[in-house]
């Protein structure tokens, strides 16, 4: 029987008194419903991506709504494949993004940027309002898609945000709007930016995926990089107005084909078209691997 699948992307910054107990509950719940994915629980909240049948994911959301701390979670829902997530992983960490940023000491439930809805951001673009849109995703995520006139800081990883603070601190003559995939990184990043002197700081509420769903192929061009087996996602990508933003790192022709560098000291994620990839016995970064 052909079953339809969907993927839930979600997070919530909220006090979790007993992360280990929540981990056991989440693992049991997901196993019962046949869900696969990644869930991180920390004292500051929960962050997850899970895939399952439509009915199973609906049951999951109902169960989450009955748990007071998670009852108001907003879910970003997209079409699944049935094998987008390889397995179930439920872990307790210090931070729901990455333990590597836990030392920032930023609590988004106490300090975070002002929320800007997808509708409001769209109106800012349409009206010609001056603002700086800063894409806080990893640099390889920018390759396949990004917003018009976006500032794309050179960050190989989210933990590199402190390295680009000096260039962002110069952008003070207009509002700054930060964006990321689903919103969770911006929650923490905007608090960090505010702690480093920036004040007129916004974050795109519910992330790029929400804007793309409401305004496909408009001010966000290309496809959205996602951290599952789909690699990329988009809405109405067969429409004439859809643009291929990515370019092959070898021949520079338009491409959306990601590949990992096979150098064990690198494993950088790059776009390389299938024609050029056929010339490699083992693909490595054409311009040289990073140190």
C-alpha positions as CSV (number, residue, x, y, z in Angstrom):
1,X,0.0,0.0,0.0
2,X,1.3,3.5,-0.9
3,X,1.5,5.5,2.3
4,X,2.2,9.2,2.3
5,X,4.9,10.6,4.7
6,X,5.6,14.0,6.2
7,X,8.4,15.6,8.1
8,X,8.0,17.7,11.2
9,X,10.6,20.4,11.9
10,X,10.2,22.0,15.4
11,X,11.8,23.5,18.4
12,X,10.8,25.2,21.7
13,X,12.9,27.2,24.1
14,X,11.3,26.3,27.5
15,X,12.6,25.1,30.8
16,X,12.9,21.3,30.9
17,X,13.2,20.2,34.5
18,X,14.2,16.6,33.8
19,X,15.7,16.2,30.3
20,X,16.5,12.5,30.8
21,X,12.9,11.7,31.6
22,X,11.8,13.7,28.5
23,X,14.3,11.8,26.5
24,X,12.9,8.4,27.5
25,X,9.3,9.6,26.8
26,X,10.3,11.0,23.4
27,X,12.1,7.8,22.4
28,X,9.3,5.6,23.5
29,X,6.7,7.8,21.8
30,X,8.6,7.8,18.5
31,X,9.3,4.1,18.5
32,X,5.6,3.4,19.2
33,X,4.6,5.6,16.2
34,X,7.4,4.4,13.9
35,X,9.0,7.8,13.6
36,X,12.6,8.3,12.6
37,X,14.6,11.5,13.1
38,X,16.8,13.6,15.4
39,X,15.6,15.1,18.7
40,X,17.8,17.0,21.1
41,X,16.6,17.8,24.6
42,X,18.4,20.2,27.0
43,X,17.5,22.1,30.1
44,X,16.6,25.0,27.8
45,X,14.1,23.2,25.5
46,X,13.7,20.7,22.6
47,X,14.7,20.7,19.0
48,X,13.7,18.0,16.5
49,X,13.1,16.8,13.0
50,X,11.1,13.6,12.7
51,X,9.5,11.7,9.7
52,X,6.7,9.3,9.6
53,X,3.3,8.5,8.0
54,X,0.9,11.4,8.0
55,X,-1.2,9.7,10.7
56,X,1.8,8.9,12.9
57,X,3.1,12.5,12.7
58,X,-0.4,13.8,13.6
59,X,-0.5,11.5,16.6
60,X,2.9,12.7,17.6
61,X,1.7,16.4,17.5
62,X,-1.4,15.5,19.5
63,X,0.8,13.8,22.2
64,X,3.1,16.8,22.3
65,X,0.1,19.2,22.7
66,X,-0.9,17.3,25.9
67,X,2.5,18.0,27.5
68,X,2.3,21.5,29.0
69,X,5.8,22.6,28.2
70,X,5.5,21.7,24.5
71,X,1.8,22.5,24.0
72,X,2.4,25.6,21.9
73,X,5.1,24.3,19.6
74,X,4.8,25.5,15.9
75,X,5.5,22.7,13.5
76,X,6.9,23.2,10.0
77,X,5.4,20.4,8.0
78,X,6.8,19.2,4.6
79,X,6.4,16.2,2.4
80,X,8.5,13.2,3.3
81,X,9.9,10.3,1.4
82,X,9.7,7.5,3.9
83,X,13.5,7.3,4.2
84,X,14.5,11.0,4.6
85,X,15.7,10.2,8.1
86,X,18.0,7.1,8.5
87,X,17.2,6.2,12.1
88,X,15.9,7.5,15.4
89,X,18.3,9.5,17.6
90,X,17.1,11.1,20.8
91,X,19.8,12.8,22.9
92,X,20.3,15.0,25.9
93,X,22.7,17.9,25.4
94,X,23.7,21.1,27.1
95,X,22.2,23.1,24.2
96,X,19.4,22.3,21.7
97,X,21.5,23.6,18.8
98,X,25.0,22.4,19.5
99,X,27.1,22.0,22.7
100,X,29.7,24.1,20.9
101,X,27.6,27.2,21.5
102,X,26.5,26.5,25.0
103,X,29.3,28.8,26.3
104,X,27.6,31.8,24.7
105,X,25.3,31.9,27.8
106,X,22.4,33.1,25.8
107,X,18.9,32.2,26.9
108,X,16.4,32.9,24.1
109,X,13.5,32.7,26.6
110,X,15.0,35.8,28.2
111,X,16.6,37.7,25.3
112,X,16.1,37.2,21.6
113,X,15.5,39.3,18.5
114,X,12.1,40.8,17.6
115,X,10.0,38.4,15.5
116,X,9.2,39.3,11.9
117,X,6.6,37.2,10.2
118,X,7.0,35.8,6.6
119,X,4.2,38.3,5.6
120,X,6.0,41.2,7.1
121,X,9.4,40.3,5.6
122,X,7.7,40.0,2.2
123,X,6.1,43.4,2.6
124,X,9.6,44.9,3.5
125,X,10.9,43.5,0.3
126,X,8.0,44.7,-1.8
127,X,8.0,48.2,-0.3
128,X,11.7,48.7,-0.9
129,X,12.3,49.3,2.8
130,X,16.0,49.5,3.8
131,X,17.1,46.6,5.9
132,X,20.0,44.1,6.2
133,X,19.1,40.5,5.7
134,X,21.8,38.3,7.3
135,X,21.7,34.6,6.6
136,X,23.1,32.7,9.6
137,X,23.2,29.3,8.1
138,X,26.5,27.5,7.3
139,X,28.3,28.6,4.2
140,X,27.5,25.4,2.2
141,X,23.8,25.9,2.8
142,X,23.9,29.3,1.0
143,X,25.1,27.6,-2.2
144,X,21.7,26.2,-3.3
145,X,19.5,29.1,-2.3
146,X,19.2,32.4,-0.5
147,X,17.2,35.6,-0.2
148,X,17.6,38.5,-2.5
149,X,20.5,40.9,-1.4
150,X,21.3,38.6,1.5
151,X,24.5,39.1,3.5
152,X,26.1,35.6,3.6
153,X,28.7,35.6,6.3
154,X,31.6,33.1,5.9
155,X,30.7,30.6,8.6
156,X,31.6,27.0,8.1
157,X,29.6,26.2,11.2
158,X,27.1,28.1,13.4
159,X,29.7,28.2,16.2
160,X,31.7,30.6,13.9
161,X,29.3,33.4,14.5
162,X,31.7,35.3,16.9
163,X,34.3,35.5,14.1
164,X,31.9,37.5,11.9
165,X,30.6,39.8,14.6
166,X,33.0,42.7,13.7
167,X,31.5,42.9,10.1
168,X,28.0,42.7,11.4
169,X,28.6,45.4,14.0
170,X,29.0,47.9,11.2
171,X,25.4,47.4,10.0
172,X,23.7,49.9,12.3
173,X,21.9,52.3,10.0
174,X,19.0,50.0,9.3
175,X,17.2,47.1,10.9
176,X,18.9,43.7,10.7
177,X,16.8,40.6,9.9
178,X,18.4,37.3,10.6
179,X,17.3,34.1,8.9
180,X,17.9,30.4,9.2
181,X,16.1,27.2,8.2
182,X,13.4,26.8,10.8
183,X,14.2,29.6,13.3
184,X,16.0,27.9,16.1
185,X,19.5,29.2,15.3
186,X,18.3,32.8,15.0
187,X,16.7,32.6,18.4
188,X,20.1,32.1,20.0
189,X,22.1,34.2,17.5
190,X,20.0,37.3,17.9
191,X,20.5,37.3,21.6
192,X,24.2,36.9,21.0
193,X,24.2,39.8,18.6
194,X,22.3,42.0,21.1
195,X,24.9,41.1,23.8
196,X,27.5,42.4,21.3
197,X,26.1,45.8,20.8
198,X,23.5,45.4,18.0
199,X,20.0,46.6,19.0
200,X,17.6,46.8,16.0
201,X,17.7,43.1,15.5
202,X,14.9,40.9,14.0
203,X,14.5,37.2,13.3
204,X,12.3,35.6,10.6
205,X,9.7,33.9,12.6
206,X,9.5,30.1,11.9
207,X,12.4,30.3,9.5
208,X,13.0,30.3,5.8
209,X,10.9,27.2,5.2
210,X,7.8,29.1,6.3
211,X,8.5,32.0,3.9
212,X,9.2,29.6,1.0
213,X,5.9,27.9,1.6
214,X,3.9,31.1,1.6
215,X,5.8,32.9,-1.1
216,X,7.4,30.2,-3.3
217,X,10.0,31.3,-5.9
218,X,9.8,35.0,-4.8
219,X,12.4,36.7,-2.7
220,X,14.0,33.4,-1.6
221,X,15.7,32.0,-4.8
222,X,16.7,28.4,-5.3
223,X,16.2,25.5,-2.9
224,X,16.6,25.1,0.8
225,X,19.3,22.9,2.2
226,X,17.9,20.5,4.8
227,X,19.7,18.1,7.1
228,X,18.2,14.8,6.0
229,X,18.4,12.5,3.1
230,X,16.5,14.8,0.8
231,X,19.4,17.3,1.0
232,X,17.3,20.0,-0.7
233,X,13.6,21.0,-0.6
234,X,11.5,23.6,-2.3
235,X,7.9,24.5,-3.2
236,X,6.6,24.6,-6.8
237,X,10.1,23.9,-8.1
238,X,8.7,22.9,-11.5
239,X,7.3,26.4,-12.0
240,X,8.9,28.6,-14.8
241,X,9.9,31.2,-12.2
242,X,12.0,28.7,-10.2
243,X,15.7,29.6,-10.4
244,X,18.7,27.2,-10.0
245,X,21.0,29.3,-7.7
246,X,23.7,26.7,-7.2
247,X,26.7,26.4,-9.5
248,X,29.1,23.5,-10.0
249,X,32.4,24.2,-8.2
250,X,34.3,22.8,-11.2
251,X,32.6,24.1,-14.4
252,X,30.4,26.9,-12.9
253,X,27.3,25.6,-14.7
254,X,24.0,25.7,-12.8
255,X,23.6,22.7,-10.6
256,X,21.9,21.6,-7.3
257,X,23.9,18.4,-6.9
258,X,25.7,18.3,-3.6
259,X,28.6,16.0,-2.9
260,X,31.0,15.5,0.0
261,X,34.7,15.8,-0.3
262,X,36.2,12.4,0.3
263,X,39.3,13.7,2.1
264,X,38.8,12.5,5.7
265,X,40.3,15.7,7.0
266,X,37.8,17.8,5.1
267,X,34.4,16.3,4.1
268,X,33.3,19.7,2.9
269,X,29.9,19.8,1.2
270,X,30.0,21.3,-2.2
271,X,27.9,21.5,-5.4
272,X,29.4,19.5,-8.3
273,X,27.4,18.6,-11.4
274,X,27.2,14.9,-12.3
275,X,29.1,15.5,-15.5
276,X,32.1,16.9,-13.7
277,X,31.8,14.4,-10.9
278,X,32.2,11.6,-13.4
279,X,35.8,12.8,-14.0
280,X,36.8,12.0,-10.4
281,X,37.8,8.7,-9.0
282,X,37.2,10.2,-5.6
283,X,35.9,13.7,-5.3
284,X,38.1,16.3,-3.4
285,X,37.8,20.0,-3.2
286,X,38.9,21.4,-6.6
287,X,40.4,24.6,-5.0
288,X,42.1,22.6,-2.2
289,X,40.7,21.2,1.0
290,X,40.4,23.3,4.1
291,X,42.9,22.9,6.8
